């Protein structure tokens, strides 16, 4: 449906993507706020209710022997986010001619030096 909206009307596609992005950012902010503002005891009680009988949060947390989250591990994930965002960065110059901002060649040529396929210069 999102692709069809973008094809049928660029203006409506931008509005739809703006609304969906705004809703997702509000949801992300709400989720982060809930995680940080929930007291530890309340979170442990909620987790204990979800566990099968015979298991508790404390027993599972004390017996956990798996890997820990490290800053290096978190930083290693950032390139995957960049791979996801890269096509969206190129969408602006690609769609600008449809909006009457410029010609395809003049608009896109500004961004070509930044693309990985233009190296070495």
N, CA, C and O atoms as CSV, one atom per row, in Angstrom:
chain,resi,resn,atom,element,x,y,z
A,1,UNK,N,N,0.821,-1.188,0.000
A,1,UNK,CA,C,0.000,0.000,0.000
A,1,UNK,C,C,0.869,1.256,0.000
A,1,UNK,O,O,0.555,2.233,-0.680
A,2,UNK,N,N,1.960,1.226,0.765
A,2,UNK,CA,C,2.851,2.387,0.821
A,2,UNK,C,C,3.485,2.621,-0.543
A,2,UNK,O,O,3.586,3.763,-0.990
A,3,UNK,N,N,3.914,1.551,-1.209
A,3,UNK,CA,C,4.538,1.690,-2.529
A,3,UNK,C,C,3.517,2.223,-3.530
A,3,UNK,O,O,3.842,3.090,-4.342
A,4,UNK,N,N,2.285,1.712,-3.479
A,4,UNK,CA,C,1.243,2.178,-4.382
A,4,UNK,C,C,0.952,3.662,-4.162
A,4,UNK,O,O,0.755,4.405,-5.123
A,5,UNK,N,N,0.925,4.090,-2.917
A,5,UNK,CA,C,0.705,5.507,-2.622
A,5,UNK,C,C,1.832,6.361,-3.177
A,5,UNK,O,O,1.582,7.444,-3.706
A,6,UNK,N,N,3.065,5.893,-3.065
A,6,UNK,CA,C,4.200,6.644,-3.608
A,6,UNK,C,C,4.146,6.724,-5.134
A,6,UNK,O,O,4.523,7.736,-5.726
A,7,UNK,N,N,3.675,5.651,-5.759
A,7,UNK,CA,C,3.606,5.638,-7.225
A,7,UNK,C,C,2.494,6.564,-7.718
A,7,UNK,O,O,2.693,7.330,-8.661
A,8,UNK,N,N,1.336,6.493,-7.087
A,8,UNK,CA,C,0.180,7.268,-7.551
A,8,UNK,C,C,0.295,8.757,-7.255
A,8,UNK,O,O,-0.209,9.575,-8.025
A,9,UNK,N,N,0.922,9.114,-6.195
A,9,UNK,CA,C,1.051,10.532,-5.877
A,9,UNK,C,C,2.195,10.779,-4.931
A,9,UNK,O,O,2.163,10.350,-3.778
A,10,UNK,N,N,3.210,11.472,-5.415
A,10,UNK,CA,C,4.388,11.729,-4.596
A,10,UNK,C,C,4.028,12.520,-3.347
A,10,UNK,O,O,4.544,12.246,-2.263
A,11,UNK,N,N,3.147,13.498,-3.495
A,11,UNK,CA,C,2.768,14.337,-2.363
A,11,UNK,C,C,2.136,13.497,-1.255
A,11,UNK,O,O,2.435,13.687,-0.076
A,12,UNK,N,N,1.267,12.572,-1.638
A,12,UNK,CA,C,0.610,11.724,-0.646
A,12,UNK,C,C,1.578,10.708,-0.052
A,12,UNK,O,O,1.464,10.339,1.117
A,13,UNK,N,N,2.526,10.260,-0.863
A,13,UNK,CA,C,3.542,9.338,-0.361
A,13,UNK,C,C,4.407,9.977,0.705
A,13,UNK,O,O,4.714,9.351,1.720
A,14,UNK,N,N,4.803,11.230,0.479
A,14,UNK,CA,C,5.602,11.943,1.477
A,14,UNK,C,C,4.810,12.173,2.752
A,14,UNK,O,O,5.345,12.048,3.854
A,15,UNK,N,N,3.531,12.511,2.603
A,15,UNK,CA,C,2.701,12.709,3.794
A,15,UNK,C,C,2.551,11.414,4.578
A,15,UNK,O,O,2.647,11.403,5.805
A,16,UNK,N,N,2.313,10.319,3.854
A,16,UNK,CA,C,2.157,9.023,4.525
A,16,UNK,C,C,3.437,8.632,5.253
A,16,UNK,O,O,3.389,8.197,6.403
A,17,UNK,N,N,4.580,8.785,4.590
A,17,UNK,CA,C,5.843,8.429,5.228
A,17,UNK,C,C,6.145,9.337,6.411
A,17,UNK,O,O,6.720,8.888,7.403
A,18,UNK,N,N,5.766,10.600,6.322
A,18,UNK,CA,C,5.970,11.519,7.443
A,18,UNK,C,C,5.126,11.107,8.636
A,18,UNK,O,O,5.607,11.113,9.769
A,19,UNK,N,N,3.873,10.751,8.392
A,19,UNK,CA,C,2.990,10.319,9.480
A,19,UNK,C,C,3.498,9.028,10.102
A,19,UNK,O,O,3.567,8.912,11.326
A,20,UNK,N,N,3.856,8.052,9.262
A,20,UNK,CA,C,4.333,6.769,9.795
A,20,UNK,C,C,5.643,6.926,10.565
A,20,UNK,O,O,5.831,6.288,11.601
A,21,UNK,N,N,6.540,7.763,10.072
A,21,UNK,CA,C,7.798,7.997,10.775
A,21,UNK,C,C,7.556,8.691,12.104
A,21,UNK,O,O,8.190,8.358,13.105
A,22,UNK,N,N,6.640,9.657,12.120
A,22,UNK,CA,C,6.325,10.367,13.366
A,22,UNK,C,C,5.721,9.413,14.387
A,22,UNK,O,O,6.088,9.443,15.561
A,23,UNK,N,N,4.799,8.568,13.946
A,23,UNK,CA,C,4.179,7.592,14.855
A,23,UNK,C,C,5.225,6.632,15.404
A,23,UNK,O,O,5.208,6.307,16.591
A,24,UNK,N,N,6.138,6.173,14.544
A,24,UNK,CA,C,7.158,5.230,15.018
A,24,UNK,C,C,8.131,5.898,15.994
A,24,UNK,O,O,8.562,5.264,16.957
A,25,UNK,N,N,8.480,7.161,15.762
A,25,UNK,CA,C,9.372,7.860,16.689
A,25,UNK,C,C,8.694,8.106,18.038
A,25,UNK,O,O,9.335,8.006,19.085
A,26,UNK,N,N,7.399,8.426,18.012
A,26,UNK,CA,C,6.660,8.593,19.266
A,26,UNK,C,C,6.589,7.263,20.011
A,26,UNK,O,O,6.754,7.225,21.230
A,27,UNK,N,N,6.345,6.179,19.287
A,27,UNK,CA,C,6.311,4.857,19.914
A,27,UNK,C,C,7.647,4.460,20.497
A,27,UNK,O,O,7.706,3.881,21.581
A,28,UNK,N,N,8.736,4.769,19.780
A,28,UNK,CA,C,10.071,4.470,20.283
A,28,UNK,C,C,10.364,5.266,21.548
A,28,UNK,O,O,10.887,4.724,22.522
A,29,UNK,N,N,10.028,6.546,21.535
A,29,UNK,CA,C,10.253,7.381,22.721
A,29,UNK,C,C,9.429,6.885,23.905
A,29,UNK,O,O,9.911,6.884,25.038
A,30,UNK,N,N,8.195,6.465,23.652
A,30,UNK,CA,C,7.345,5.941,24.735
A,30,UNK,C,C,7.921,4.646,25.294
A,30,UNK,O,O,7.935,4.448,26.509
A,31,UNK,N,N,8.398,3.762,24.416
A,31,UNK,CA,C,8.975,2.495,24.876
A,31,UNK,C,C,10.227,2.727,25.713
A,31,UNK,O,O,10.412,2.085,26.747
A,32,UNK,N,N,11.081,3.639,25.272
A,32,UNK,CA,C,12.300,3.943,26.036
A,32,UNK,C,C,11.936,4.548,27.386
A,32,UNK,O,O,12.537,4.206,28.404
A,33,UNK,N,N,10.957,5.444,27.398
A,33,UNK,CA,C,10.537,6.061,28.660
A,33,UNK,C,C,9.984,5.012,29.617
A,33,UNK,O,O,10.284,5.042,30.810
A,34,UNK,N,N,9.182,4.092,29.106
A,34,UNK,CA,C,8.618,3.033,29.959
A,34,UNK,C,C,9.732,2.171,30.529
A,34,UNK,O,O,9.707,1.828,31.711
A,35,UNK,N,N,10.722,1.813,29.693
A,35,UNK,CA,C,11.823,0.977,30.183
A,35,UNK,C,C,12.627,1.669,31.274
A,35,UNK,O,O,13.027,1.029,32.247
A,36,UNK,N,N,12.867,2.959,31.126
A,36,UNK,CA,C,13.668,3.675,32.108
A,36,UNK,C,C,12.891,4.066,33.362
A,36,UNK,O,O,13.475,4.183,34.439
A,37,UNK,N,N,11.595,4.266,33.233
A,37,UNK,CA,C,10.807,4.741,34.370
A,37,UNK,C,C,10.173,3.622,35.196
A,37,UNK,O,O,9.709,3.864,36.311
A,38,UNK,N,N,10.150,2.401,34.661
A,38,UNK,CA,C,9.571,1.286,35.405
A,38,UNK,C,C,10.522,0.872,36.527
A,38,UNK,O,O,11.688,0.579,36.264
A,39,UNK,N,N,10.047,0.844,37.764
A,39,UNK,CA,C,10.910,0.406,38.868
A,39,UNK,C,C,11.331,-1.056,38.698
A,39,UNK,O,O,10.586,-1.866,38.146
A,40,UNK,N,N,12.511,-1.375,39.171
A,40,UNK,CA,C,13.058,-2.728,39.005
A,40,UNK,C,C,12.144,-3.779,39.617
A,40,UNK,O,O,11.939,-4.833,39.014
A,41,UNK,N,N,11.591,-3.525,40.791
A,41,UNK,CA,C,10.730,-4.515,41.446
A,41,UNK,C,C,9.481,-4.794,40.617
A,41,UNK,O,O,9.034,-5.938,40.532
A,42,UNK,N,N,8.924,-3.772,40.016
A,42,UNK,CA,C,7.726,-3.956,39.179
A,42,UNK,C,C,8.074,-4.777,37.939
A,42,UNK,O,O,7.305,-5.649,37.536
A,43,UNK,N,N,9.221,-4.504,37.339
A,43,UNK,CA,C,9.646,-5.259,36.162
A,43,UNK,C,C,9.888,-6.722,36.504
A,43,UNK,O,O,9.496,-7.603,35.739
A,44,UNK,N,N,10.526,-6.998,37.640
A,44,UNK,CA,C,10.794,-8.386,38.053
A,44,UNK,C,C,9.488,-9.120,38.322
A,44,UNK,O,O,9.353,-10.287,37.955
A,45,UNK,N,N,8.533,-8.463,38.952
A,45,UNK,CA,C,7.231,-9.089,39.213
A,45,UNK,C,C,6.529,-9.414,37.903
A,45,UNK,O,O,5.946,-10.489,37.768
A,46,UNK,N,N,6.575,-8.512,36.943
A,46,UNK,CA,C,5.937,-8.755,35.646
A,46,UNK,C,C,6.615,-9.907,34.911
A,46,UNK,O,O,5.936,-10.726,34.291
A,47,UNK,N,N,7.933,-9.980,34.971
A,47,UNK,CA,C,8.665,-11.068,34.316
A,47,UNK,C,C,8.348,-12.397,34.984
A,47,UNK,O,O,8.170,-13.403,34.296
A,48,UNK,N,N,8.274,-12.423,36.311
A,48,UNK,CA,C,7.962,-13.662,37.029
A,48,UNK,C,C,6.585,-14.209,36.635
A,48,UNK,O,O,6.390,-15.424,36.607
A,49,UNK,N,N,5.634,-13.323,36.331
A,49,UNK,CA,C,4.303,-13.769,35.916
A,49,UNK,C,C,4.335,-14.430,34.533
A,49,UNK,O,O,3.492,-15.274,34.226
A,50,UNK,N,N,5.297,-14.049,33.711
A,50,UNK,CA,C,5.395,-14.600,32.362
A,50,UNK,C,C,6.153,-15.927,32.315
A,50,UNK,O,O,6.013,-16.690,31.360
A,51,UNK,N,N,6.949,-16.200,33.338
A,51,UNK,CA,C,7.773,-17.416,33.348
A,51,UNK,C,C,6.936,-18.641,33.719
A,51,UNK,O,O,5.952,-18.524,34.449
A,52,UNK,N,N,7.332,-19.834,33.207
A,52,UNK,CA,C,6.638,-21.057,33.610
A,52,UNK,C,C,6.851,-21.343,35.094
A,52,UNK,O,O,7.781,-20.824,35.711
A,53,UNK,N,N,5.992,-22.158,35.646
A,53,UNK,CA,C,6.117,-22.473,37.075
A,53,UNK,C,C,7.447,-23.161,37.346
A,53,UNK,O,O,7.918,-23.976,36.552
A,54,UNK,N,N,8.040,-22.818,38.481
A,54,UNK,CA,C,9.334,-23.380,38.850
A,54,UNK,C,C,10.500,-22.469,38.484
A,54,UNK,O,O,11.628,-22.717,38.908
A,55,UNK,N,N,10.255,-21.447,37.724
A,55,UNK,CA,C,11.312,-20.517,37.330
A,55,UNK,C,C,11.018,-19.141,37.914
A,55,UNK,O,O,9.866,-18.718,38.004
A,56,UNK,N,N,12.080,-18.459,38.307
A,56,UNK,CA,C,11.950,-17.086,38.766
A,56,UNK,C,C,13.010,-16.248,38.064
A,56,UNK,O,O,14.000,-16.769,37.551
A,57,UNK,N,N,12.786,-14.961,38.051
A,57,UNK,CA,C,13.749,-14.056,37.438
A,57,UNK,C,C,15.104,-14.162,38.134
A,57,UNK,O,O,16.145,-14.196,37.477
A,58,UNK,N,N,15.085,-14.212,39.449
A,58,UNK,CA,C,16.343,-14.256,40.208
A,58,UNK,C,C,17.148,-15.504,39.890
A,58,UNK,O,O,18.362,-15.429,39.703
A,59,UNK,N,N,16.471,-16.668,39.827
A,59,UNK,CA,C,17.209,-17.909,39.550
A,59,UNK,C,C,17.781,-17.903,38.141
A,59,UNK,O,O,18.901,-18.367,37.928
A,60,UNK,N,N,17.033,-17.386,37.183
A,60,UNK,CA,C,17.543,-17.340,35.807
A,60,UNK,C,C,18.685,-16.336,35.677
A,60,UNK,O,O,19.677,-16.608,35.001
A,61,UNK,N,N,18.548,-15.180,36.320
A,61,UNK,CA,C,19.590,-14.153,36.220
A,61,UNK,C,C,20.887,-14.607,36.882
A,61,UNK,O,O,21.974,-14.306,36.388
A,62,UNK,N,N,20.782,-15.319,37.983
A,62,UNK,CA,C,21.987,-15.773,38.690
A,62,UNK,C,C,22.690,-16.898,37.950
A,62,UNK,O,O,23.910,-17.023,38.057
A,63,UNK,N,N,21.962,-17.723,37.200
A,63,UNK,CA,C,22.556,-18.873,36.514
A,63,UNK,C,C,22.948,-18.565,35.066
A,63,UNK,O,O,23.442,-19.450,34.367
A,64,UNK,N,N,22.741,-17.345,34.612
A,64,UNK,CA,C,23.039,-17.009,33.219
A,64,UNK,C,C,24.537,-17.005,32.981
A,64,UNK,O,O,25.285,-16.349,33.705
A,65,UNK,N,N,24.979,-17.741,31.961
A,65,UNK,CA,C,26.405,-17.842,31.646
A,65,UNK,C,C,26.708,-17.370,30.226
A,65,UNK,O,O,27.812,-17.589,29.728
A,66,UNK,N,N,25.754,-16.733,29.574
A,66,UNK,CA,C,25.929,-16.315,28.185
A,66,UNK,C,C,26.749,-15.051,28.045
A,66,UNK,O,O,27.282,-14.533,29.026
A,67,UNK,N,N,26.848,-14.557,26.823
A,67,UNK,CA,C,27.641,-13.343,26.587
A,67,UNK,C,C,26.982,-12.110,27.184
A,67,UNK,O,O,25.770,-12.067,27.397
A,68,UNK,N,N,27.799,-11.128,27.443
A,68,UNK,CA,C,27.305,-9.866,27.982
A,68,UNK,C,C,27.311,-8.814,26.877
A,68,UNK,O,O,28.018,-8.957,25.880
A,69,UNK,N,N,26.543,-7.789,27.053
A,69,UNK,CA,C,26.526,-6.682,26.103
A,69,UNK,C,C,27.735,-5.800,26.375
A,69,UNK,O,O,27.976,-5.382,27.508
A,70,UNK,N,N,28.484,-5.526,25.326
A,70,UNK,CA,C,29.664,-4.673,25.467
A,70,UNK,C,C,29.540,-3.495,24.497
A,70,UNK,O,O,28.777,-3.546,23.533
A,71,UNK,N,N,30.287,-2.459,24.763
A,71,UNK,CA,C,30.267,-1.300,23.883
A,71,UNK,C,C,30.777,-1.666,22.499
A,71,UNK,O,O,30.248,-1.188,21.495
A,72,UNK,N,N,31.807,-2.516,22.437
A,72,UNK,CA,C,32.329,-2.942,21.136
A,72,UNK,C,C,31.266,-3.681,20.335
A,72,UNK,O,O,31.142,-3.468,19.129
A,73,UNK,N,N,30.509,-4.536,20.980
A,73,UNK,CA,C,29.444,-5.268,20.298
A,73,UNK,C,C,28.357,-4.349,19.776
A,73,UNK,O,O,27.852,-4.536,18.670
A,74,UNK,N,N,28.002,-3.364,20.570
A,74,UNK,CA,C,26.979,-2.402,20.149
A,74,UNK,C,C,27.484,-1.582,18.972
A,74,UNK,O,O,26.736,-1.336,18.026
A,75,UNK,N,N,28.737,-1.159,19.016
A,75,UNK,CA,C,29.297,-0.360,17.924
A,75,UNK,C,C,29.408,-1.163,16.627
A,75,UNK,O,O,29.343,-0.590,15.540
A,76,UNK,N,N,29.573,-2.477,16.734
A,76,UNK,CA,C,29.669,-3.316,15.544
A,76,UNK,C,C,28.340,-3.394,14.793
A,76,UNK,O,O,28.329,-3.760,13.617
A,77,UNK,N,N,27.227,-3.063,15.433
A,77,UNK,CA,C,25.912,-3.135,14.802
A,77,UNK,C,C,25.612,-1.879,13.985
A,77,UNK,O,O,24.765,-1.921,13.092
A,78,UNK,N,N,26.277,-0.778,14.264
A,78,UNK,CA,C,25.988,0.501,13.603
A,78,UNK,C,C,26.080,0.421,12.075
A,78,UNK,O,O,25.233,1.013,11.407
A,79,UNK,N,N,27.057,-0.275,11.484
A,79,UNK,CA,C,27.080,-0.347,10.012
A,79,UNK,C,C,25.819,-0.965,9.408
A,79,UNK,O,O,25.446,-0.615,8.288
A,80,UNK,N,N,25.166,-1.860,10.113
A,80,UNK,CA,C,23.932,-2.449,9.583
A,80,UNK,C,C,22.826,-1.398,9.501
A,80,UNK,O,O,22.019,-1.420,8.571
A,81,UNK,N,N,22.783,-0.484,10.460
A,81,UNK,CA,C,21.828,0.613,10.382
A,81,UNK,C,C,22.167,1.530,9.211
A,81,UNK,O,O,21.271,2.033,8.534
A,82,UNK,N,N,23.452,1.747,8.973
A,82,UNK,CA,C,23.866,2.586,7.848
A,82,UNK,C,C,23.453,1.947,6.524
A,82,UNK,O,O,23.036,2.652,5.605
A,83,UNK,N,N,23.561,0.632,6.416
A,83,UNK,CA,C,23.133,-0.051,5.197
A,83,UNK,C,C,21.643,0.127,4.954
A,83,UNK,O,O,21.209,0.217,3.805
A,84,UNK,N,N,20.864,0.179,6.010
A,84,UNK,CA,C,19.429,0.379,5.874
A,84,UNK,C,C,19.106,1.822,5.483
A,84,UNK,O,O,18.191,2.059,4.695
A,85,UNK,N,N,19.836,2.767,6.016
A,85,UNK,CA,C,19.542,4.182,5.795
A,85,UNK,C,C,20.054,4.665,4.440
A,85,UNK,O,O,19.487,5.600,3.876
A,86,UNK,N,N,21.097,4.060,3.908
A,86,UNK,CA,C,21.734,4.557,2.684
A,86,UNK,C,C,20.744,4.753,1.531
A,86,UNK,O,O,20.770,5.817,0.913
A,87,UNK,N,N,19.876,3.793,1.207
A,87,UNK,CA,C,18.929,4.033,0.100
A,87,UNK,C,C,18.021,5.233,0.345
A,87,UNK,O,O,17.641,5.924,-0.600
A,88,UNK,N,N,17.674,5.483,1.592
A,88,UNK,CA,C,16.806,6.625,1.881
A,88,UNK,C,C,17.547,7.936,1.692
A,88,UNK,O,O,16.934,8.945,1.344
A,89,UNK,N,N,18.863,7.940,1.916
A,89,UNK,CA,C,19.643,9.146,1.676
A,89,UNK,C,C,19.692,9.486,0.192
A,89,UNK,O,O,19.740,10.658,-0.179
A,90,UNK,N,N,19.678,8.470,-0.647
A,90,UNK,CA,C,19.728,8.684,-2.091
A,90,UNK,C,C,18.347,8.948,-2.674
A,90,UNK,O,O,18.245,9.339,-3.836
A,91,UNK,N,N,17.289,8.749,-1.912
A,91,UNK,CA,C,15.934,8.935,-2.427
A,91,UNK,C,C,15.637,10.409,-2.695
A,91,UNK,O,O,14.895,10.724,-3.626
A,92,UNK,N,N,16.197,11.310,-1.905
A,92,UNK,CA,C,15.951,12.734,-2.107
A,92,UNK,C,C,16.391,13.212,-3.489
A,92,UNK,O,O,15.580,13.778,-4.222
A,93,UNK,N,N,17.657,12.997,-3.865
A,93,UNK,CA,C,18.084,13.411,-5.203
A,93,UNK,C,C,17.349,12.669,-6.313
A,93,UNK,O,O,17.152,13.217,-7.398
A,94,UNK,N,N,16.946,11.440,-6.056
A,94,UNK,CA,C,16.270,10.671,-7.093
A,94,UNK,C,C,14.866,11.197,-7.356
A,94,UNK,O,O,14.404,11.169,-8.497
A,95,UNK,N,N,14.188,11.670,-6.334
A,95,UNK,CA,C,12.801,12.093,-6.501
A,95,UNK,C,C,12.670,13.597,-6.698
A,95,UNK,O,O,11.592,14.071,-7.056
A,96,UNK,N,N,13.731,14.355,-6.476
A,96,UNK,CA,C,13.669,15.806,-6.626
A,96,UNK,C,C,13.190,16.248,-8.012
A,96,UNK,O,O,12.417,17.203,-8.085
A,97,UNK,N,N,13.599,15.613,-9.110
A,97,UNK,CA,C,13.103,16.045,-10.422
A,97,UNK,C,C,11.576,15.913,-10.547
A,97,UNK,O,O,10.944,16.718,-11.230
A,98,UNK,N,N,10.996,14.928,-9.908
A,98,UNK,CA,C,9.542,14.767,-9.974
A,98,UNK,C,C,8.840,15.920,-9.266
A,98,UNK,O,O,7.692,16.238,-9.577
A,99,UNK,N,N,9.524,16.538,-8.323
A,99,UNK,CA,C,8.941,17.658,-7.603
A,99,UNK,C,C,9.271,18.992,-8.260
A,99,UNK,O,O,8.824,20.042,-7.798
A,100,UNK,N,N,10.053,18.955,-9.340
A,100,UNK,CA,C,10.384,20.168,-10.064
A,100,UNK,C,C,11.559,20.929,-9.482
A,100,UNK,O,O,11.695,22.125,-9.741
A,101,UNK,N,N,12.419,20.273,-8.701
A,101,UNK,CA,C,13.549,20.947,-8.078
A,101,UNK,C,C,14.710,21.086,-9.050
A,101,UNK,O,O,15.460,22.059,-8.970
A,102,UNK,N,N,14.876,20.150,-9.955
A,102,UNK,CA,C,15.987,20.203,-10.906
A,102,UNK,C,C,15.889,19.056,-11.881
A,102,UNK,O,O,14.937,18.277,-11.844
A,103,UNK,N,N,16.866,18.952,-12.745
A,103,UNK,CA,C,16.883,17.843,-13.689
A,103,UNK,C,C,17.519,16.645,-13.017
A,103,UNK,O,O,18.266,16.808,-12.052
A,104,UNK,N,N,17.239,15.437,-13.505
A,104,UNK,CA,C,17.822,14.253,-12.857
A,104,UNK,C,C,19.342,14.285,-12.806
A,104,UNK,O,O,19.938,13.901,-11.800
A,105,UNK,N,N,19.974,14.741,-13.883
A,105,UNK,CA,C,21.433,14.739,-13.920
A,105,UNK,C,C,22.023,15.769,-12.965
A,105,UNK,O,O,22.968,15.468,-12.236
A,106,UNK,N,N,21.472,16.983,-12.964
A,106,UNK,CA,C,22.054,18.023,-12.111
A,106,UNK,C,C,21.816,17.728,-10.637
A,106,UNK,O,O,22.673,18.020,-9.803
A,107,UNK,N,N,20.666,17.156,-10.306
A,107,UNK,CA,C,20.366,16.875,-8.904
A,107,UNK,C,C,21.179,15.699,-8.392
A,107,UNK,O,O,21.713,15.740,-7.283
A,108,UNK,N,N,21.271,14.645,-9.204
A,108,UNK,CA,C,21.968,13.445,-8.750
A,108,UNK,C,C,23.476,13.626,-8.781
A,108,UNK,O,O,24.184,13.030,-7.970
A,109,UNK,N,N,23.980,14.436,-9.700
A,109,UNK,CA,C,25.428,14.575,-9.810
A,109,UNK,C,C,26.043,15.221,-8.574
A,109,UNK,O,O,27.234,15.055,-8.313
A,110,UNK,N,N,25.234,15.959,-7.811
A,110,UNK,CA,C,25.751,16.533,-6.574
A,110,UNK,C,C,26.111,15.444,-5.573
A,110,UNK,O,O,27.014,15.621,-4.755
A,111,UNK,N,N,25.405,14.315,-5.639
A,111,UNK,CA,C,25.570,13.263,-4.646
A,111,UNK,C,C,26.512,12.161,-5.103
A,111,UNK,O,O,26.950,11.357,-4.280
A,112,UNK,N,N,26.835,12.100,-6.378
A,112,UNK,CA,C,27.667,11.014,-6.878
A,112,UNK,C,C,29.034,10.938,-6.205
A,112,UNK,O,O,29.502,9.830,-5.945
A,113,UNK,N,N,29.709,12.066,-5.906
A,113,UNK,CA,C,31.002,11.937,-5.222
A,113,UNK,C,C,30.887,11.269,-3.853
A,113,UNK,O,O,31.876,10.749,-3.337
A,114,UNK,N,N,29.693,11.277,-3.259
A,114,UNK,CA,C,29.527,10.659,-1.958
A,114,UNK,C,C,29.203,9.172,-2.048
A,114,UNK,O,O,29.205,8.480,-1.030
A,115,UNK,N,N,28.925,8.671,-3.247
A,115,UNK,CA,C,28.550,7.269,-3.355
A,115,UNK,C,C,29.790,6.387,-3.357
A,115,UNK,O,O,30.847,6.804,-3.830
A,116,UNK,N,N,29.670,5.177,-2.834
A,116,UNK,CA,C,30.844,4.296,-2.768
A,116,UNK,C,C,31.298,3.824,-4.142
A,116,UNK,O,O,32.429,3.359,-4.280
A,117,UNK,N,N,30.448,3.930,-5.168
A,117,UNK,CA,C,30.810,3.457,-6.488
A,117,UNK,C,C,31.643,4.473,-7.251
A,117,UNK,O,O,32.143,4.169,-8.334
A,118,UNK,N,N,31.799,5.653,-6.716
A,118,UNK,CA,C,32.596,6.674,-7.413
A,118,UNK,C,C,34.045,6.675,-6.962
A,118,UNK,O,O,34.832,7.483,-7.454
A,119,UNK,N,N,34.427,5.794,-6.037
A,119,UNK,CA,C,35.788,5.772,-5.546
A,119,UNK,C,C,36.568,4.690,-6.248
A,119,UNK,O,O,35.958,3.667,-6.556
A,120,UNK,N,N,37.813,4.799,-6.526
A,120,UNK,CA,C,38.659,5.958,-6.278
A,120,UNK,C,C,38.341,7.073,-7.268
A,120,UNK,O,O,37.878,6.813,-8.378
A,121,UNK,N,N,38.595,8.326,-6.857
A,121,UNK,CA,C,38.237,9.475,-7.706
A,121,UNK,C,C,39.063,9.546,-8.975
A,121,UNK,O,O,38.876,10.455,-9.784
